[in-house]
Amino acid sequence: MIDIREIELSEPESGPYGITTGPDGHLWLTMSGTGGVARVTPSGETWEHHGDPADSRPLIITTGPDGALWYTRSGDHRLGRVTVDGETSSVALPPGTAPCGLVLGPDGALWYAGMGDDTVGRVTVDGQVTTFPLPVAKGFPSMLAAGPDGALWLTLNQANAIGRVDLDGKVTLHALPTDAAGPVGITRGGDGALWFVEIAAGQLGRITPDGKIDEFPLPDRTARPHAIVADPAGGCWFTEWGANRIGHLDPTGRITGYDLPTPASEPHGLTVTPDGTVWVALEIGAVAHLTP
């Protein structure tokens, strides 16, 4: 039995996109439509920061090594930072970066995917920025995950590949078996592999550190899977943006879908809290939580 409930933010046009569980136990999400971030407590209380430019288009948010929340601002080429007490600052990236994915690397730095300039970047908490070019033009690097092998793994949406980046910037690309699959979300699974979604092909994918790739078609190939996160029980949860649904893959390979109560809510990022609750950012200006 799954219980699904929604919590609305103050502005329907806020466009919640990325979401993560913060070090304070609250949910933190980006508001791509209005700029800034929001915090939602498990009990449903909300706080919103609208101090960033409205066109800064924040996308992905994660906890940094300093205990603050860091997020990509694709519209004005910056990383934003907000503490759990609400203090904000930012770090400028090279012009044209348009950062998307963001993850804490095994080296204690933040790593981002520069979808505008085909780079992967490294940012320290004191604001030092290092960039590494990717060996493909207009590949649209999208999301990142820290792998079990001490490297960073990322999706290249338009290059139809998964990339592996060493901490010294060396890049290896792995082409996907399905043409024009459009990989987006990626996560480190509990099985020692990386799991990702193929938004254009309607599939999930799995890649091992040695580069072996398997693909798993969804029951609804038009669902447009967008984001994916590992399940502590050994599976994965993922959003089906085009089908208004949350999907789950269990360790046996069984896929189950759960319809969201509000039509056309456009689910994007998702996170799983320690108690197993799944929280989902809905672009219509709300957050949904699913309690198994």
Phi and psi restraints in degrees (value plus and minus 20) as a CYANA .aco file:
   2 ILE   PHI    -135.6   -95.6
   2 ILE   PSI     109.1   149.1
   3 ASP   PHI    -124.9   -84.9
   3 ASP   PSI     101.8   141.8
   4 ILE   PHI    -137.5   -97.5
   4 ILE   PSI     106.0   146.0
   5 ARG   PHI    -153.6  -113.6
   5 ARG   PSI     137.1   177.1
   6 GLU   PHI    -144.0  -104.0
   6 GLU   PSI     125.9   165.9
   7 ILE   PHI    -142.4  -102.4
   7 ILE   PSI     104.3   144.3
   8 GLU   PHI    -108.1   -68.1
   8 GLU   PSI     124.1   164.1
   9 LEU   PHI    -108.5   -68.5
   9 LEU   PSI     155.2   195.2
  10 SER   PHI     -90.5   -50.5
  10 SER   PSI     -47.2    -7.2
  11 GLU   PHI    -143.8  -103.8
  11 GLU   PSI      98.4   138.4
  12 PRO   PHI     -78.6   -38.6
  12 PRO   PSI     -48.5    -8.5
  13 GLU   PHI    -105.1   -65.1
  13 GLU   PSI     -13.4    26.6
  14 SER   PHI     -84.0   -44.0
  14 SER   PSI     -46.6    -6.6
  15 GLY   PHI      43.2    83.2
  15 GLY   PSI      33.9    73.9
  16 PRO   PHI     -72.3   -32.3
  16 PRO   PSI     113.5   153.5
  17 TYR   PHI    -146.1  -106.1
  17 TYR   PSI     -85.2   -45.2
  18 GLY   PHI    -119.9   -79.9
  18 GLY   PSI     135.3   175.3
  19 ILE   PHI    -170.7  -130.7
  19 ILE   PSI     126.0   166.0
  20 THR   PHI    -168.6  -128.6
  20 THR   PSI     140.5   180.5
  21 THR   PHI    -108.9   -68.9
  21 THR   PSI      99.6   139.6
  22 GLY   PHI    -100.6   -60.6
  22 GLY   PSI     149.2   189.2
  23 PRO   PHI     -86.9   -46.9
  23 PRO   PSI     -35.0     5.0
  24 ASP   PHI    -109.9   -69.9
  24 ASP   PSI     -17.3    22.7
  25 GLY   PHI      64.2   104.2
  25 GLY   PSI     -21.2    18.8
  26 HIS   PHI    -114.1   -74.1
  26 HIS   PSI     149.4   189.4
  27 LEU   PHI    -117.8   -77.8
  27 LEU   PSI     111.8   151.8
  28 TRP   PHI    -139.3   -99.3
  28 TRP   PSI     113.4   153.4
  29 LEU   PHI    -160.3  -120.3
  29 LEU   PSI     135.4   175.4
  30 THR   PHI    -111.1   -71.1
  30 THR   PSI     128.8   168.8
  31 MET   PHI    -135.0   -95.0
  31 MET   PSI      71.4   111.4
  32 SER   PHI     -89.2   -49.2
  32 SER   PSI     -42.9    -2.9
  33 GLY   PHI    -101.9   -61.9
  33 GLY   PSI     -53.1   -13.1
  34 THR   PHI    -137.7   -97.7
  34 THR   PSI     -28.6    11.4
  35 GLY   PHI      64.8   104.8
  35 GLY   PSI     131.2   171.2
  36 GLY   PHI      74.6   114.6
  36 GLY   PSI    -192.9  -152.9
  37 VAL   PHI    -152.9  -112.9
  37 VAL   PSI     145.1   185.1
  38 ALA   PHI    -153.2  -113.2
  38 ALA   PSI     133.0   173.0
  39 ARG   PHI    -140.9  -100.9
  39 ARG   PSI     114.5   154.5
  40 VAL   PHI    -146.0  -106.0
  40 VAL   PSI     106.4   146.4
  41 THR   PHI    -100.5   -60.5
  41 THR   PSI     138.0   178.0
  42 PRO   PHI     -77.0   -37.0
  42 PRO   PSI     -43.6    -3.6
  43 SER   PHI    -106.9   -66.9
  43 SER   PSI     -24.9    15.1
  44 GLY   PHI      83.6   123.6
  44 GLY   PSI     -15.8    24.2
  45 GLU   PHI     -98.3   -58.3
  45 GLU   PSI     121.1   161.1
  46 THR   PHI    -141.6  -101.6
  46 THR   PSI     129.5   169.5
  47 TRP   PHI    -158.1  -118.1
  47 TRP   PSI     117.8   157.8
  48 GLU   PHI    -149.6  -109.6
  48 GLU   PSI     119.1   159.1
  49 HIS   PHI    -131.3   -91.3
  49 HIS   PSI      95.4   135.4
  50 HIS   PHI    -133.1   -93.1
  50 HIS   PSI       3.2    43.2
  51 GLY   PHI     -96.5   -56.5
  51 GLY   PSI     -37.2     2.8
  52 ASP   PHI     -96.5   -56.5
  52 ASP   PSI     138.6   178.6
  53 PRO   PHI     -76.8   -36.8
  53 PRO   PSI     124.7   164.7
  54 ALA   PHI     -81.7   -41.7
  54 ALA   PSI     -48.2    -8.2
  55 ASP   PHI    -117.3   -77.3
  55 ASP   PSI      -3.4    36.6
  56 SER   PHI     -93.3   -53.3
  56 SER   PSI     -38.2     1.8
  57 ARG   PHI      25.3    65.3
  57 ARG   PSI      49.6    89.6
  58 PRO   PHI     -90.3   -50.3
  58 PRO   PSI     123.2   163.2
  59 LEU   PHI    -141.8  -101.8
  59 LEU   PSI     -90.2   -50.2
  60 ILE   PHI    -130.0   -90.0
  60 ILE   PSI     121.5   161.5
  61 ILE   PHI    -150.3  -110.3
  61 ILE   PSI     122.2   162.2
  62 THR   PHI    -173.1  -133.1
  62 THR   PSI     143.1   183.1
  63 THR   PHI    -103.0   -63.0
  63 THR   PSI     111.4   151.4
  64 GLY   PHI    -108.7   -68.7
  64 GLY   PSI     155.6   195.6
  65 PRO   PHI     -89.8   -49.8
  65 PRO   PSI     -32.9     7.1
  66 ASP   PHI    -115.6   -75.6
  66 ASP   PSI     -14.0    26.0
  67 GLY   PHI      60.8   100.8
  67 GLY   PSI     -15.8    24.2
  68 ALA   PHI    -116.2   -76.2
  68 ALA   PSI     147.6   187.6
  69 LEU   PHI    -116.7   -76.7
  69 LEU   PSI     109.5   149.5
  70 TRP   PHI    -135.1   -95.1
  70 TRP   PSI     126.0   166.0
  71 TYR   PHI    -169.6  -129.6
  71 TYR   PSI     130.6   170.6
  72 THR   PHI    -101.8   -61.8
  72 THR   PSI     118.8   158.8
  73 ARG   PHI    -136.3   -96.3
  73 ARG   PSI      72.2   112.2
  74 SER   PHI     -90.9   -50.9
  74 SER   PSI     -43.9    -3.9
  75 GLY   PHI     -99.0   -59.0
  75 GLY   PSI     -49.1    -9.1
  76 ASP   PHI    -145.4  -105.4
  76 ASP   PSI      -1.3    38.7
  77 HIS   PHI      37.5    77.5
  77 HIS   PSI      37.1    77.1
  78 ARG   PHI    -163.3  -123.3
  78 ARG   PSI     143.7   183.7
  79 LEU   PHI    -125.0   -85.0
  79 LEU   PSI     108.0   148.0
  80 GLY   PHI    -111.2   -71.2
  80 GLY   PSI     136.2   176.2
  81 ARG   PHI    -159.2  -119.2
  81 ARG   PSI     113.7   153.7
  82 VAL   PHI    -159.2  -119.2
  82 VAL   PSI     111.9   151.9
  83 THR   PHI    -102.3   -62.3
  83 THR   PSI     146.7   186.7
  84 VAL   PHI     -85.5   -45.5
  84 VAL   PSI     -35.4     4.6
  85 ASP   PHI    -112.4   -72.4
  85 ASP   PSI     -20.7    19.3
  86 GLY   PHI      74.8   114.8
  86 GLY   PSI     -12.4    27.6
  87 GLU   PHI    -100.2   -60.2
  87 GLU   PSI     115.7   155.7
  88 THR   PHI    -142.5  -102.5
  88 THR   PSI     132.9   172.9
  89 SER   PHI    -180.6  -140.6
  89 SER   PSI    -198.0  -158.0
  90 SER   PHI    -176.7  -136.7
  90 SER   PSI     144.0   184.0
  91 VAL   PHI    -144.3  -104.3
  91 VAL   PSI     108.4   148.4
  92 ALA   PHI     -97.7   -57.7
  92 ALA   PSI     118.2   158.2
  93 LEU   PHI    -128.8   -88.8
  93 LEU   PSI     148.9   188.9
  94 PRO   PHI     -76.8   -36.8
  94 PRO   PSI     124.9   164.9
  95 PRO   PHI     -75.2   -35.2
  95 PRO   PSI     118.8   158.8
  96 GLY   PHI      64.7   104.7
  96 GLY   PSI     -17.2    22.8
  97 THR   PHI     -83.1   -43.1
  97 THR   PSI     -65.4   -25.4
  98 ALA   PHI      28.0    68.0
  98 ALA   PSI      42.2    82.2
  99 PRO   PHI     -85.0   -45.0
  99 PRO   PSI     123.9   163.9
 100 CYS   PHI    -139.7   -99.7
 100 CYS   PSI    -107.6   -67.6
 101 GLY   PHI     -87.1   -47.1
 101 GLY   PSI     133.8   173.8
 102 LEU   PHI    -171.3  -131.3
 102 LEU   PSI     116.9   156.9
 103 VAL   PHI    -172.4  -132.4
 103 VAL   PSI     131.7   171.7
 104 LEU   PHI    -101.7   -61.7
 104 LEU   PSI     102.1   142.1
 105 GLY   PHI    -103.5   -63.5
 105 GLY   PSI     147.4   187.4
 106 PRO   PHI     -88.2   -48.2
 106 PRO   PSI     -31.1     8.9
 107 ASP   PHI    -114.0   -74.0
 107 ASP   PSI     -14.3    25.7
 108 GLY   PHI      61.7   101.7
 108 GLY   PSI     -11.3    28.7
 109 ALA   PHI    -128.2   -88.2
 109 ALA   PSI     145.9   185.9
 110 LEU   PHI    -114.4   -74.4
 110 LEU   PSI     116.1   156.1
 111 TRP   PHI    -139.3   -99.3
 111 TRP   PSI     115.9   155.9
 112 TYR   PHI    -146.9  -106.9
 112 TYR   PSI     139.3   179.3
 113 ALA   PHI    -122.7   -82.7
 113 ALA   PSI      99.4   139.4
 114 GLY   PHI    -109.3   -69.3
 114 GLY   PSI      71.6   111.6
 115 MET   PHI     -93.1   -53.1
 115 MET   PSI     -36.5     3.5
 116 GLY   PHI    -107.6   -67.6
 116 GLY   PSI     -45.6    -5.6
 117 ASP   PHI    -147.0  -107.0
 117 ASP   PSI      -3.8    36.2
 118 ASP   PHI      34.9    74.9
 118 ASP   PSI      33.5    73.5
 119 THR   PHI    -153.1  -113.1
 119 THR   PSI     144.8   184.8
 120 VAL   PHI    -138.7   -98.7
 120 VAL   PSI     115.8   155.8
 121 GLY   PHI    -143.1  -103.1
 121 GLY   PSI     134.6   174.6
 122 ARG   PHI    -142.2  -102.2
 122 ARG   PSI     110.2   150.2
 123 VAL   PHI    -149.3  -109.3
 123 VAL   PSI     107.0   147.0
 124 THR   PHI    -107.9   -67.9
 124 THR   PSI     145.4   185.4
 125 VAL   PHI     -86.7   -46.7
 125 VAL   PSI     -39.9     0.1
 126 ASP   PHI    -112.7   -72.7
 126 ASP   PSI      -9.2    30.8
 127 GLY   PHI      71.3   111.3
 127 GLY   PSI      -8.9    31.1
 128 GLN   PHI     -98.8   -58.8
 128 GLN   PSI     107.4   147.4
 129 VAL   PHI    -133.6   -93.6
 129 VAL   PSI     110.4   150.4
 130 THR   PHI    -147.4  -107.4
 130 THR   PSI     114.8   154.8
 131 THR   PHI    -139.0   -99.0
 131 THR   PSI     128.7   168.7
 132 PHE   PHI    -148.9  -108.9
 132 PHE   PSI     103.7   143.7
 133 PRO   PHI     -92.9   -52.9
 133 PRO   PSI     125.7   165.7
 134 LEU   PHI    -112.9   -72.9
 134 LEU   PSI     128.4   168.4
 135 PRO   PHI    -103.5   -63.5
 135 PRO   PSI      20.4    60.4
 136 VAL   PHI    -175.4  -135.4
 136 VAL   PSI     119.3   159.3
 137 ALA   PHI    -112.2   -72.2
 137 ALA   PSI     119.1   159.1
 138 LYS   PHI      33.9    73.9
 138 LYS   PSI      19.8    59.8
 139 GLY   PHI    -100.1   -60.1
 139 GLY   PSI     -34.4     5.6
 140 PHE   PHI      37.4    77.4
 140 PHE   PSI      39.6    79.6
 141 PRO   PHI     -77.9   -37.9
 141 PRO   PSI     111.7   151.7
 142 SER   PHI    -135.6   -95.6
 142 SER   PSI     -95.4   -55.4
 143 MET   PHI    -136.4   -96.4
 143 MET   PSI     139.2   179.2
 144 LEU   PHI    -149.4  -109.4
 144 LEU   PSI     133.6   173.6
 145 ALA   PHI    -166.7  -126.7
 145 ALA   PSI     126.2   166.2
 146 ALA   PHI    -103.5   -63.5
 146 ALA   PSI     105.5   145.5
 147 GLY   PHI    -106.4   -66.4
 147 GLY   PSI     150.0   190.0
 148 PRO   PHI     -94.7   -54.7
 148 PRO   PSI     -26.4    13.6
 149 ASP   PHI    -121.9   -81.9
 149 ASP   PSI      -8.9    31.1
 150 GLY   PHI      59.6    99.6
 150 GLY   PSI      -8.0    32.0
 151 ALA   PHI    -134.5   -94.5
 151 ALA   PSI     151.2   191.2
 152 LEU   PHI    -120.7   -80.7
 152 LEU   PSI     119.9   159.9
 153 TRP   PHI    -140.5  -100.5
 153 TRP   PSI     120.7   160.7
 154 LEU   PHI    -164.6  -124.6
 154 LEU   PSI     137.2   177.2
 155 THR   PHI    -114.8   -74.8
 155 THR   PSI     118.7   158.7
 156 LEU   PHI    -133.8   -93.8
 156 LEU   PSI      78.8   118.8
 157 ASN   PHI     -79.6   -39.6
 157 ASN   PSI     -65.8   -25.8
 158 GLN   PHI    -111.3   -71.3
 158 GLN   PSI     -36.2     3.8
 159 ALA   PHI    -108.0   -68.0
 159 ALA   PSI     -25.0    15.0
 160 ASN   PHI      34.9    74.9
 160 ASN   PSI      29.7    69.7
 161 ALA   PHI    -168.9  -128.9
 161 ALA   PSI     142.3   182.3
 162 ILE   PHI    -130.4   -90.4
 162 ILE   PSI     111.9   151.9
 163 GLY   PHI    -129.7   -89.7
 163 GLY   PSI     128.3   168.3
 164 ARG   PHI    -138.5   -98.5
 164 ARG   PSI     108.7   148.7
 165 VAL   PHI    -142.2  -102.2
 165 VAL   PSI      97.9   137.9
 166 ASP   PHI     -88.8   -48.8
 166 ASP   PSI     144.8   184.8
 167 LEU   PHI     -87.7   -47.7
 167 LEU   PSI     -36.5     3.5
 168 ASP   PHI    -113.7   -73.7
 168 ASP   PSI     -14.0    26.0
 169 GLY   PHI      74.6   114.6
 169 GLY   PSI     -21.8    18.2
 170 LYS   PHI     -87.8   -47.8
 170 LYS   PSI     111.7   151.7
 171 VAL   PHI    -136.1   -96.1
 171 VAL   PSI     114.3   154.3
 172 THR   PHI    -143.1  -103.1
 172 THR   PSI     110.6   150.6
 173 LEU   PHI    -125.9   -85.9
 173 LEU   PSI     121.8   161.8
 174 HIS   PHI    -142.8  -102.8
 174 HIS   PSI      91.4   131.4
 175 ALA   PHI     -89.8   -49.8
 175 ALA   PSI     123.6   163.6
 176 LEU   PHI    -102.4   -62.4
 176 LEU   PSI     127.5   167.5
 177 PRO   PHI     -84.9   -44.9
 177 PRO   PSI     -54.2   -14.2
 178 THR   PHI    -110.1   -70.1
 178 THR   PSI     107.9   147.9
 179 ASP   PHI     -85.9   -45.9
 179 ASP   PSI     123.9   163.9
 180 ALA   PHI      30.2    70.2
 180 ALA   PSI      22.1    62.1
 181 ALA   PHI     -95.4   -55.4
 181 ALA   PSI     -46.5    -6.5
 182 GLY   PHI      47.2    87.2
 182 GLY   PSI      38.6    78.6
 183 PRO   PHI     -84.8   -44.8
 183 PRO   PSI     123.4   163.4
 184 VAL   PHI    -150.5  -110.5
 184 VAL   PSI    -108.2   -68.2
 185 GLY   PHI     -89.7   -49.7
 185 GLY   PSI     128.8   168.8
 186 ILE   PHI    -168.1  -128.1
 186 ILE   PSI     126.0   166.0
 187 THR   PHI    -168.5  -128.5
 187 THR   PSI     134.2   174.2
 188 ARG   PHI    -102.7   -62.7
 188 ARG   PSI      99.8   139.8
 189 GLY   PHI    -103.9   -63.9
 189 GLY   PSI     150.7   190.7
 190 GLY   PHI    -101.8   -61.8
 190 GLY   PSI     -20.2    19.8
 191 ASP   PHI    -123.5   -83.5
 191 ASP   PSI      -7.6    32.4
 192 GLY   PHI      63.7   103.7
 192 GLY   PSI     -10.5    29.5
 193 ALA   PHI    -141.2  -101.2
 193 ALA   PSI     153.4   193.4
 194 LEU   PHI    -124.1   -84.1
 194 LEU   PSI     113.0   153.0
 195 TRP   PHI    -129.5   -89.5
 195 TRP   PSI     121.4   161.4
 196 PHE   PHI    -163.6  -123.6
 196 PHE   PSI     146.7   186.7
 197 VAL   PHI    -133.6   -93.6
 197 VAL   PSI     129.0   169.0
 198 GLU   PHI    -134.4   -94.4
 198 GLU   PSI      78.4   118.4
 199 ILE   PHI     -86.3   -46.3
 199 ILE   PSI     -54.1   -14.1
 200 ALA   PHI    -103.4   -63.4
 200 ALA   PSI     -45.1    -5.1
 201 ALA   PHI    -118.5   -78.5
 201 ALA   PSI     -31.9     8.1
 202 GLY   PHI      47.0    87.0
 202 GLY   PSI      25.1    65.1
 203 GLN   PHI    -157.5  -117.5
 203 GLN   PSI     140.1   180.1
 204 LEU   PHI    -121.0   -81.0
 204 LEU   PSI     133.9   173.9
 205 GLY   PHI    -151.8  -111.8
 205 GLY   PSI     136.8   176.8
 206 ARG   PHI    -157.5  -117.5
 206 ARG   PSI     109.9   149.9
 207 ILE   PHI    -149.7  -109.7
 207 ILE   PSI     111.9   151.9
 208 THR   PHI    -108.0   -68.0
 208 THR   PSI     141.7   181.7
 209 PRO   PHI     -77.1   -37.1
 209 PRO   PSI     -43.4    -3.4
 210 ASP   PHI    -108.5   -68.5
 210 ASP   PSI     -14.7    25.3
 211 GLY   PHI      74.8   114.8
 211 GLY   PSI     -13.5    26.5
 212 LYS   PHI     -97.0   -57.0
 212 LYS   PSI     108.5   148.5
 213 ILE   PHI    -136.2   -96.2
 213 ILE   PSI     113.4   153.4
 214 ASP   PHI    -144.9  -104.9
 214 ASP   PSI     126.3   166.3
 215 GLU   PHI    -141.6  -101.6
 215 GLU   PSI     126.4   166.4
 216 PHE   PHI    -151.0  -111.0
 216 PHE   PSI      84.6   124.6
 217 PRO   PHI     -82.6   -42.6
 217 PRO   PSI     119.2   159.2
 218 LEU   PHI     -99.5   -59.5
 218 LEU   PSI     135.7   175.7
 219 PRO   PHI     -77.2   -37.2
 219 PRO   PSI     -54.1   -14.1
 220 ASP   PHI    -132.2   -92.2
 220 ASP   PSI      81.6   121.6
 221 ARG   PHI     -92.3   -52.3
 221 ARG   PSI     -30.3     9.7
 222 THR   PHI    -118.1   -78.1
 222 THR   PSI      -8.9    31.1
 223 ALA   PHI     -91.8   -51.8
 223 ALA   PSI     -39.3     0.7
 224 ARG   PHI      34.4    74.4
 224 ARG   PSI      46.1    86.1
 225 PRO   PHI     -81.5   -41.5
 225 PRO   PSI     119.7   159.7
 226 HIS   PHI    -140.2  -100.2
 226 HIS   PSI     -74.0   -34.0
 227 ALA   PHI    -145.2  -105.2
 227 ALA   PSI     138.5   178.5
 228 ILE   PHI    -167.6  -127.6
 228 ILE   PSI     124.9   164.9
 229 VAL   PHI    -163.4  -123.4
 229 VAL   PSI     124.2   164.2
 230 ALA   PHI     -90.0   -50.0
 230 ALA   PSI     124.2   164.2
 231 ASP   PHI    -114.8   -74.8
 231 ASP   PSI     110.2   150.2
 232 PRO   PHI     -76.2   -36.2
 232 PRO   PSI     -41.0    -1.0
 233 ALA   PHI    -103.0   -63.0
 233 ALA   PSI     -20.6    19.4
 234 GLY   PHI      89.2   129.2
 234 GLY   PSI     -22.0    18.0
 235 GLY   PHI    -128.0   -88.0
 235 GLY   PSI    -174.9  -134.9
 236 CYS   PHI    -163.0  -123.0
 236 CYS   PSI     126.6   166.6
 237 TRP   PHI    -127.4   -87.4
 237 TRP   PSI     126.3   166.3
 238 PHE   PHI    -169.3  -129.3
 238 PHE   PSI     133.8   173.8
 239 THR   PHI    -113.5   -73.5
 239 THR   PSI     120.7   160.7
 240 GLU   PHI    -130.0   -90.0
 240 GLU   PSI      67.3   107.3
 241 TRP   PHI     -78.6   -38.6
 241 TRP   PSI     -60.5   -20.5
 242 GLY   PHI    -102.0   -62.0
 242 GLY   PSI     -32.0     8.0
 243 ALA   PHI    -132.5   -92.5
 243 ALA   PSI     -18.0    22.0
 244 ASN   PHI      36.2    76.2
 244 ASN   PSI      30.0    70.0
 245 ARG   PHI    -167.0  -127.0
 245 ARG   PSI     135.4   175.4
 246 ILE   PHI    -130.0   -90.0
 246 ILE   PSI     110.3   150.3
 247 GLY   PHI    -128.7   -88.7
 247 GLY   PSI     136.2   176.2
 248 HIS   PHI    -157.4  -117.4
 248 HIS   PSI     113.4   153.4
 249 LEU   PHI    -131.0   -91.0
 249 LEU   PSI     100.9   140.9
 250 ASP   PHI    -111.2   -71.2
 250 ASP   PSI     149.4   189.4
 251 PRO   PHI     -79.4   -39.4
 251 PRO   PSI     -38.7     1.3
 252 THR   PHI    -106.3   -66.3
 252 THR   PSI     -26.9    13.1
 253 GLY   PHI      77.3   117.3
 253 GLY   PSI     -20.0    20.0
 254 ARG   PHI     -95.4   -55.4
 254 ARG   PSI     114.8   154.8
 255 ILE   PHI    -130.2   -90.2
 255 ILE   PSI     109.3   149.3
 256 THR   PHI    -146.3  -106.3
 256 THR   PSI     121.8   161.8
 257 GLY   PHI    -137.3   -97.3
 257 GLY   PSI     126.5   166.5
 258 TYR   PHI    -149.2  -109.2
 258 TYR   PSI      96.7   136.7
 259 ASP   PHI     -91.3   -51.3
 259 ASP   PSI     119.8   159.8
 260 LEU   PHI    -101.3   -61.3
 260 LEU   PSI     127.9   167.9
 261 PRO   PHI     -89.5   -49.5
 261 PRO   PSI     -51.4   -11.4
 262 THR   PHI    -115.6   -75.6
 262 THR   PSI     105.8   145.8
 263 PRO   PHI     -82.1   -42.1
 263 PRO   PSI     128.1   168.1
 264 ALA   PHI      30.4    70.4
 264 ALA   PSI      25.6    65.6
 265 SER   PHI    -104.1   -64.1
 265 SER   PSI     -27.7    12.3
 266 GLU   PHI      33.7    73.7
 266 GLU   PSI      50.3    90.3
 267 PRO   PHI     -91.1   -51.1
 267 PRO   PSI     114.5   154.5
 268 HIS   PHI    -139.6   -99.6
 268 HIS   PSI    -126.9   -86.9
 269 GLY   PHI     -90.1   -50.1
 269 GLY   PSI     140.1   180.1
 270 LEU   PHI    -171.3  -131.3
 270 LEU   PSI     137.6   177.6
 271 THR   PHI    -166.1  -126.1
 271 THR   PSI     135.8   175.8
 272 VAL   PHI    -136.9   -96.9
 272 VAL   PSI     105.1   145.1
 273 THR   PHI    -102.9   -62.9
 273 THR   PSI     144.7   184.7
 274 PRO   PHI     -76.3   -36.3
 274 PRO   PSI     -45.7    -5.7
 275 ASP   PHI    -105.3   -65.3
 275 ASP   PSI     -16.1    23.9
 276 GLY   PHI      72.4   112.4
 276 GLY   PSI     -22.0    18.0
 277 THR   PHI     -91.9   -51.9
 277 THR   PSI     117.3   157.3
 278 VAL   PHI    -122.4   -82.4
 278 VAL   PSI     105.0   145.0
 279 TRP   PHI    -132.2   -92.2
 279 TRP   PSI     116.6   156.6
 280 VAL   PHI    -150.5  -110.5
 280 VAL   PSI     111.9   151.9
 281 ALA   PHI    -101.5   -61.5
 281 ALA   PSI     107.4   147.4
 282 LEU   PHI    -131.6   -91.6
 282 LEU   PSI     105.2   145.2
 283 GLU   PHI     -84.5   -44.5
 283 GLU   PSI     -36.2     3.8
 284 ILE   PHI     -93.0   -53.0
 284 ILE   PSI     -21.7    18.3
 285 GLY   PHI      83.3   123.3
 285 GLY   PSI      14.5    54.5
 286 ALA   PHI    -168.9  -128.9
 286 ALA   PSI     151.7   191.7
 287 VAL   PHI    -148.2  -108.2
 287 VAL   PSI     113.8   153.8
 288 ALA   PHI    -129.2   -89.2
 288 ALA   PSI     127.1   167.1
 289 HIS   PHI    -150.6  -110.6
 289 HIS   PSI     115.9   155.9
 290 LEU   PHI    -132.4   -92.4
 290 LEU   PSI     104.2   144.2
 291 THR   PHI    -130.4   -90.4
 291 THR   PSI      87.8   127.8
